[in-house]
């Protein structure tokens, strides 16, 4: 829709310019001025509609889309935070992503930009005699977020095994309608991230979203 509106606006502007050029060479100036005025008003109306579509897009984005947008940019935020001002010769302290807890701390702060009721370390119901804590529960949106981080000794095989168990747990959670699995892999340790994402999402279609953060 937005592309179509932009094309229509550009066409109206083109016609308006052409009409003005013709009007300078003909005697029927009144008609041409009127047509030019119409094109100008149409162009302004389309510009106004485009601003409304921007606002509407922001307002109507579903919680999963908003969350996905935040997650995918998380590594960029972390890299930006590493660029800090100096106090004399020393850089000011900043967050360093060394383990899953660092990722969780960063994500928790970023989630506050979009969501209100964020519950950390929520207990999930028992599965196979065990219960565990999820990383974050977005209570109002009924979304659980589980964070994983790869390392030299913790690659794709281990991540997949953990997520399979996690998914089984979260499917019984009364407040979980959707599970986001955020896998931090800025060191590119995953052997086949696209395959991992595809397999997990297809096996639990509509319930699981896997986001690989690089």
C-alpha positions as CSV (number, residue, x, y, z in Angstrom):
1,X,0.0,0.0,0.0
2,X,2.8,2.4,0.9
3,X,4.6,1.8,-2.3
4,X,1.4,2.4,-4.3
5,X,0.8,5.6,-2.5
6,X,4.3,6.8,-3.2
7,X,3.9,6.0,-6.9
8,X,0.5,7.8,-7.0
9,X,2.0,10.9,-5.3
10,X,4.9,11.0,-7.7
11,X,2.6,10.7,-10.7
12,X,0.4,13.5,-9.4
13,X,3.5,15.7,-9.0
14,X,4.6,14.8,-12.5
15,X,1.2,15.7,-14.0
16,X,1.1,18.9,-12.1
17,X,4.5,20.0,-13.5
18,X,3.5,19.0,-17.0
19,X,0.2,20.9,-16.8
20,X,2.0,24.1,-15.7
21,X,4.3,23.8,-18.6
22,X,1.4,23.5,-21.0
23,X,-0.5,26.3,-19.4
24,X,2.3,28.8,-20.2
25,X,1.9,28.1,-23.9
26,X,-1.9,28.1,-24.3
27,X,-4.8,30.5,-23.8
28,X,-7.0,28.2,-21.7
29,X,-5.1,29.2,-18.5
30,X,-8.1,29.1,-16.2
31,X,-8.7,25.4,-16.9
32,X,-5.1,24.5,-16.6
33,X,-4.7,26.4,-13.4
34,X,-7.7,24.5,-12.0
35,X,-6.3,21.2,-13.1
36,X,-2.9,22.1,-11.6
37,X,-4.5,23.0,-8.3
38,X,-6.3,19.6,-8.2
39,X,-3.1,17.7,-8.8
40,X,-1.4,19.8,-6.1
41,X,-4.2,19.0,-3.6
42,X,-4.1,15.3,-4.5
43,X,-0.3,15.2,-3.9
44,X,-0.8,16.9,-0.5
45,X,-3.5,14.4,0.4
46,X,-1.3,11.5,-0.4
47,X,1.6,12.9,1.6
48,X,-0.8,13.2,4.6
49,X,-2.0,9.6,4.0
50,X,1.6,8.4,4.0
51,X,2.3,10.0,7.4
52,X,-0.8,8.2,8.7
53,X,0.4,4.8,7.4
54,X,3.6,5.3,9.3
55,X,1.7,5.9,12.5
56,X,-0.7,3.0,11.8
57,X,2.2,0.6,11.1
58,X,3.7,1.5,14.5
59,X,0.4,1.2,16.3
60,X,-0.9,-2.0,14.6
61,X,2.3,-4.0,14.8
62,X,1.6,-7.2,16.7
63,X,3.6,-7.9,19.9
64,X,5.6,-10.8,18.2
65,X,6.6,-8.5,15.3
66,X,7.7,-5.7,17.8
67,X,9.6,-8.2,19.9
68,X,11.3,-9.7,16.8
69,X,12.4,-6.3,15.7
70,X,14.0,-5.6,19.1
71,X,15.7,-8.9,19.3
72,X,17.3,-8.8,15.9
73,X,18.9,-5.4,16.7
74,X,20.2,-6.5,20.1
75,X,23.8,-7.3,18.9
76,X,24.0,-3.8,17.3
77,X,22.9,-2.2,20.6
78,X,25.6,-4.2,22.5
79,X,28.3,-3.2,20.0
80,X,27.2,0.5,20.2
81,X,27.4,0.4,24.0
82,X,31.0,-0.7,23.8
83,X,31.8,2.6,22.1
84,X,31.9,4.9,25.2
85,X,33.4,8.3,26.0
86,X,36.7,8.5,27.8
87,X,37.4,9.7,31.3
88,X,40.9,11.0,30.8
89,X,42.7,8.0,29.2
90,X,40.2,5.4,30.4
91,X,37.0,4.4,28.6
92,X,33.9,4.6,30.7
93,X,32.6,1.2,31.9
94,X,30.0,-0.6,29.8
95,X,28.3,-4.0,29.5
96,X,30.3,-6.8,28.0
97,X,28.5,-9.9,26.6
98,X,30.4,-12.8,28.1
99,X,27.6,-15.2,29.0
100,X,23.8,-15.7,29.0
101,X,23.4,-13.5,32.0
102,X,24.9,-10.5,30.2
103,X,22.5,-11.1,27.2
104,X,19.6,-11.3,29.6
105,X,20.5,-8.0,31.3
106,X,20.8,-6.2,28.0
107,X,17.6,-7.7,26.7
108,X,15.7,-6.8,29.9
109,X,16.6,-3.2,29.4
110,X,15.7,-3.2,25.8
111,X,12.3,-4.9,26.4
112,X,11.3,-2.0,28.6
113,X,11.2,0.2,25.4
114,X,8.2,-1.7,24.1
115,X,6.6,-3.7,26.9
116,X,5.2,-2.9,30.3
117,X,4.7,-6.0,32.4
118,X,8.0,-7.9,32.0
119,X,8.5,-10.8,34.5
120,X,12.0,-12.2,34.8
121,X,12.9,-15.7,36.0
122,X,9.3,-17.1,35.8
123,X,8.8,-20.7,37.0
124,X,7.2,-22.9,34.4
125,X,5.0,-25.9,35.3
126,X,6.6,-29.3,35.8
127,X,7.5,-31.4,32.8
128,X,8.7,-35.0,33.2
129,X,9.0,-34.3,37.0
130,X,11.1,-31.2,36.5
131,X,10.4,-27.5,36.6
132,X,12.5,-24.6,35.3
133,X,12.7,-20.9,35.0
134,X,12.2,-19.0,31.8
135,X,14.2,-15.9,31.2
136,X,11.3,-13.5,30.6
137,X,7.5,-13.5,30.5
138,X,5.7,-10.7,28.7
139,X,2.6,-11.1,30.8
140,X,0.1,-9.0,28.9
141,X,1.2,-10.4,25.5
142,X,1.5,-14.0,26.8
143,X,5.0,-14.4,25.3
144,X,7.9,-16.2,26.9
145,X,11.5,-15.4,25.9
146,X,14.3,-17.9,26.3
147,X,17.9,-16.7,25.8
148,X,20.7,-19.0,24.8
149,X,24.4,-18.1,24.1
150,X,26.8,-20.1,22.0
151,X,30.4,-20.7,23.1
152,X,33.4,-22.7,22.0
153,X,32.1,-25.8,23.9
154,X,28.4,-25.0,23.5
155,X,27.5,-25.2,19.9
156,X,24.4,-26.0,17.8
157,X,23.9,-29.6,19.1
158,X,23.8,-28.4,22.7
159,X,21.6,-25.4,21.9
160,X,19.0,-27.5,20.0
161,X,18.9,-30.2,22.8
162,X,18.2,-27.5,25.4
163,X,15.6,-25.8,23.3
164,X,13.7,-29.0,22.6
165,X,13.4,-29.5,26.3
166,X,12.5,-25.9,26.9
167,X,9.8,-26.0,24.3
168,X,8.2,-29.0,25.9
169,X,8.2,-27.2,29.3
170,X,6.7,-24.0,27.9
171,X,3.9,-25.6,26.0
172,X,2.3,-26.3,29.4
173,X,2.7,-22.8,30.7
174,X,-0.8,-21.2,31.2
175,X,0.5,-17.7,30.2
176,X,2.5,-18.8,27.2
177,X,0.8,-18.5,23.8
178,X,4.1,-17.9,22.0
179,X,7.8,-18.8,22.7
180,X,10.7,-16.7,21.4
181,X,14.1,-18.5,21.5
182,X,16.8,-15.9,21.2
183,X,20.2,-17.5,20.4
184,X,23.2,-15.2,20.8
185,X,25.8,-16.3,18.2
186,X,27.9,-13.2,17.5
187,X,31.0,-15.5,17.3
188,X,29.3,-17.6,14.5
189,X,29.6,-20.9,16.3
190,X,26.3,-22.4,15.0
191,X,27.0,-24.8,12.1
192,X,23.7,-24.3,10.4
193,X,21.6,-21.5,12.0
194,X,19.0,-21.4,9.2
195,X,18.5,-25.2,9.4
196,X,18.1,-25.0,13.2
197,X,15.6,-22.2,13.0
198,X,13.6,-24.0,10.3
199,X,13.5,-27.3,12.0
200,X,12.4,-25.9,15.4
201,X,9.8,-23.6,14.0
202,X,8.3,-26.2,11.6
203,X,8.1,-28.7,14.4
204,X,6.1,-26.3,16.6
205,X,4.5,-24.1,13.9
206,X,2.7,-21.1,15.3
207,X,4.1,-21.5,18.8
208,X,7.9,-21.1,18.4
209,X,10.0,-18.3,16.8
210,X,13.8,-18.7,16.7
211,X,15.8,-15.6,16.4
212,X,19.6,-16.0,15.8
213,X,21.4,-12.9,17.0
214,X,24.7,-12.2,15.1
